[in-house]
């Protein structure tokens, strides 16, 4: 069950990504490619990961008018990514159009349809920031659940949510709704992520996939760090 862990390739160049993939070989089967690497090198990052037999979660958080998001999702699907995401705050029409675009593109390009997720509330936000900076008076948990329900109703497969909301989403939306969880820390740490949990706690709460960055990539031996996390989960 190593396929439940996606390591974040938050690096700047293809050479950096290649070196990190070399150091992870055999430990995990999936990587997350986000804005930093994709903006720097584009689809070549996805192609590199695929050549090394890694599945790709393309974490670009598409958020635009429905037609633009549909085009972006179509392009991502053509790349053969395993998962992709859009922002739930873009609204029902945008999410629905994205889901439909992924399905159509998979047929057009004869590829597997990617798992389509909605980003709910970024893990860097807490209740104070959500209210004072974003203008949402609800609790983080209530707002995340509302966005997740909207994603399901729009035809998306699941959502990205912090460890603190997993159990509530799982209880409300059932076992088939996919939950992808960043903010994973083997121990408590002080950084820019506010709503975090250990890998074991996230899996026990009901997460399907974990996205783990610095605890693995900043380790002296990333492969050993990844293996230790997976072993602790009991899903090796």
C-alpha positions as CSV (number, residue, x, y, z in Angstrom):
1,X,0.0,0.0,0.0
2,X,2.9,2.4,-0.6
3,X,0.7,4.0,-3.2
4,X,-1.1,6.0,-0.5
5,X,1.9,8.3,0.0
6,X,2.7,11.1,-2.6
7,X,6.0,12.9,-2.0
8,X,6.0,16.6,-2.9
9,X,8.5,17.5,-5.6
10,X,8.7,21.1,-4.4
11,X,12.0,21.9,-6.2
12,X,13.0,24.4,-8.9
13,X,14.6,22.4,-11.8
14,X,14.4,19.2,-13.6
15,X,17.8,18.3,-12.4
16,X,16.6,18.8,-8.8
17,X,13.5,16.7,-9.5
18,X,15.5,14.0,-11.1
19,X,18.0,13.8,-8.2
20,X,15.1,13.6,-5.7
21,X,13.4,10.9,-7.7
22,X,16.6,8.9,-7.7
23,X,16.8,9.2,-3.9
24,X,13.2,8.0,-3.5
25,X,13.4,5.0,-5.9
26,X,11.6,2.0,-4.5
27,X,10.2,3.8,-1.5
28,X,7.0,5.4,-2.9
29,X,5.0,5.1,-6.1
30,X,3.6,8.7,-6.3
31,X,4.8,12.2,-6.4
32,X,3.1,15.6,-6.2
33,X,4.0,18.2,-8.8
34,X,2.9,21.7,-7.8
35,X,3.1,25.3,-8.9
36,X,6.8,25.7,-8.2
37,X,8.2,22.9,-10.4
38,X,5.5,23.1,-13.1
39,X,5.9,26.8,-13.5
40,X,9.6,26.4,-13.8
41,X,9.7,23.5,-16.3
42,X,6.2,22.8,-17.4
43,X,4.9,19.3,-18.6
44,X,8.5,18.0,-18.7
45,X,8.2,17.5,-14.9
46,X,5.3,15.1,-15.4
47,X,7.0,13.4,-18.3
48,X,10.1,12.9,-16.1
49,X,8.1,11.3,-13.3
50,X,6.2,9.0,-15.7
51,X,9.5,7.8,-17.2
52,X,10.6,6.8,-13.7
53,X,7.2,5.0,-13.2
54,X,5.8,7.4,-10.6
55,X,2.2,8.3,-10.6
56,X,1.6,12.1,-10.6
57,X,-0.7,14.2,-8.5
58,X,-0.8,17.5,-10.5
59,X,-1.4,20.0,-7.7
60,X,-2.1,23.2,-9.7
61,X,-5.4,24.1,-8.0
62,X,-7.2,25.4,-11.1
63,X,-9.4,28.4,-10.3
64,X,-10.8,30.4,-13.1
65,X,-14.0,30.8,-15.2
66,X,-15.4,27.4,-16.2
67,X,-14.3,27.4,-19.8
68,X,-10.7,28.2,-18.8
69,X,-10.7,25.5,-16.1
70,X,-12.1,23.0,-18.6
71,X,-9.2,23.7,-21.0
72,X,-6.6,23.3,-18.2
73,X,-8.2,20.0,-17.0
74,X,-8.2,18.7,-20.5
75,X,-4.5,19.5,-20.9
76,X,-3.7,17.9,-17.6
77,X,-5.7,14.8,-18.5
78,X,-3.8,14.5,-21.7
79,X,-0.6,14.3,-19.7
80,X,-1.9,11.1,-18.1
81,X,-1.8,12.4,-14.5
82,X,-3.2,10.2,-11.8
83,X,-4.9,13.0,-9.8
84,X,-5.5,16.8,-10.4
85,X,-7.4,19.5,-8.5
86,X,-9.5,22.6,-8.8
87,X,-10.5,25.1,-6.2
88,X,-13.9,24.4,-4.7
89,X,-14.4,28.1,-4.1
90,X,-14.6,28.5,-7.9
91,X,-18.2,27.4,-7.7
92,X,-20.4,24.5,-8.8
93,X,-20.4,25.3,-12.5
94,X,-16.6,25.5,-12.6
95,X,-16.2,22.2,-10.7
96,X,-18.8,20.5,-12.9
97,X,-17.2,21.7,-16.1
98,X,-13.9,20.5,-14.8
99,X,-15.2,17.0,-14.0
100,X,-16.9,16.7,-17.4
101,X,-13.8,17.9,-19.2
102,X,-11.7,15.2,-17.5
103,X,-14.1,12.5,-18.6
104,X,-14.3,13.8,-22.2
105,X,-10.5,14.2,-22.5
106,X,-9.9,10.7,-21.2
107,X,-12.1,9.4,-24.0
108,X,-10.6,11.6,-26.6
109,X,-6.9,10.8,-25.7
110,X,-7.6,7.2,-24.7
111,X,-6.1,7.6,-21.2
112,X,-7.4,6.8,-17.8
113,X,-9.5,9.6,-16.3
114,X,-7.7,11.2,-13.5
115,X,-9.1,11.4,-10.0
116,X,-10.6,14.9,-9.8
117,X,-10.4,16.7,-6.5
118,X,-11.6,20.0,-5.0
119,X,-9.2,22.0,-2.8
120,X,-11.2,23.1,0.2
121,X,-9.4,25.4,2.7
122,X,-5.6,25.7,2.5
123,X,-3.7,24.2,5.5
124,X,-2.0,27.5,6.0
125,X,-5.3,29.1,7.2
126,X,-6.8,28.8,10.6
127,X,-10.2,30.0,11.9
128,X,-8.9,33.5,12.6
129,X,-7.5,34.0,9.1
130,X,-10.5,32.4,7.4
131,X,-12.8,35.0,9.1
132,X,-10.6,38.1,9.1
133,X,-8.8,37.7,5.8
134,X,-11.1,35.6,3.6
135,X,-14.4,36.8,5.1
136,X,-15.9,33.4,5.9
137,X,-17.4,33.6,9.4
138,X,-18.0,29.8,9.7
139,X,-15.6,27.5,11.5
140,X,-12.9,25.9,9.3
141,X,-14.5,22.5,9.7
142,X,-18.0,23.6,8.7
143,X,-16.7,25.5,5.7
144,X,-14.5,22.6,4.5
145,X,-17.5,20.3,4.8
146,X,-19.7,22.7,2.8
147,X,-17.1,22.9,0.0
148,X,-16.6,19.1,0.0
149,X,-20.4,18.5,-0.3
150,X,-20.4,21.0,-3.2
151,X,-17.6,19.1,-4.9
152,X,-19.4,15.8,-4.6
153,X,-22.6,17.3,-6.0
154,X,-20.6,18.8,-8.9
155,X,-19.3,15.3,-9.9
156,X,-15.8,15.5,-8.5
157,X,-14.3,12.4,-6.9
158,X,-13.1,13.9,-3.7
159,X,-11.3,16.8,-2.0
160,X,-8.1,18.0,-0.5
161,X,-8.5,18.8,3.2
162,X,-6.3,19.1,6.2
163,X,-6.1,16.2,8.8
164,X,-8.4,18.0,11.2
165,X,-11.4,17.7,8.8
166,X,-10.9,14.2,7.6
167,X,-13.2,12.4,10.0
168,X,-16.1,14.8,9.6
169,X,-15.9,14.6,5.8
170,X,-15.7,10.8,5.8
171,X,-18.7,10.5,8.1
172,X,-20.8,12.9,6.0
173,X,-19.8,11.8,2.5
174,X,-19.1,8.1,2.9
175,X,-16.3,5.7,2.0
176,X,-16.1,6.3,-1.8
177,X,-15.4,10.0,-1.5
178,X,-11.6,10.4,-1.9
179,X,-9.8,12.5,0.7
180,X,-6.3,13.7,0.0
181,X,-4.5,15.2,2.9
182,X,-1.5,17.5,3.1
183,X,-0.2,19.0,6.3
184,X,1.4,15.7,7.3
185,X,4.1,15.9,10.0
186,X,5.7,12.8,11.7
187,X,6.0,15.0,14.8
188,X,4.6,18.4,15.7
189,X,6.5,21.2,13.9
190,X,6.3,24.9,13.6
191,X,6.1,26.1,10.0
192,X,3.6,27.7,7.6
193,X,1.1,24.9,7.9
194,X,-1.4,25.4,10.7
195,X,-3.7,22.4,10.6
196,X,-1.4,19.4,10.7
197,X,-1.3,15.8,12.0
198,X,0.9,12.8,12.0
199,X,0.7,10.3,9.1
200,X,-0.8,7.6,11.3
201,X,-3.5,9.9,12.7
202,X,-4.5,11.0,9.2
203,X,-4.9,7.5,8.0
204,X,-6.8,6.4,11.1
205,X,-9.2,9.3,10.6
206,X,-9.9,8.1,7.0
207,X,-7.5,9.8,4.6
208,X,-7.1,7.9,1.3
209,X,-3.8,9.6,0.2
210,X,-1.2,11.6,2.1
211,X,0.9,14.3,0.5
212,X,4.2,14.6,2.4
213,X,6.9,17.1,1.6
214,X,9.6,18.4,3.9
215,X,9.6,15.6,6.4
216,X,10.8,13.4,3.5
217,X,12.5,15.7,1.0
218,X,14.5,17.6,3.6
219,X,15.7,14.5,5.3
220,X,19.3,13.4,5.0
221,X,18.1,10.2,3.4
222,X,14.6,10.8,1.8
223,X,14.2,7.1,0.9
224,X,14.8,6.0,4.5
225,X,12.5,8.8,5.8
226,X,9.7,7.7,3.4
227,X,10.1,4.1,4.3
228,X,10.0,4.8,8.0
229,X,6.7,6.8,7.6
230,X,5.2,4.0,5.6
231,X,6.3,1.3,8.0
232,X,4.8,3.3,10.9
233,X,1.5,3.4,9.0
234,X,1.5,-0.4,8.7
235,X,0.8,0.0,4.9
236,X,4.2,-1.0,3.5
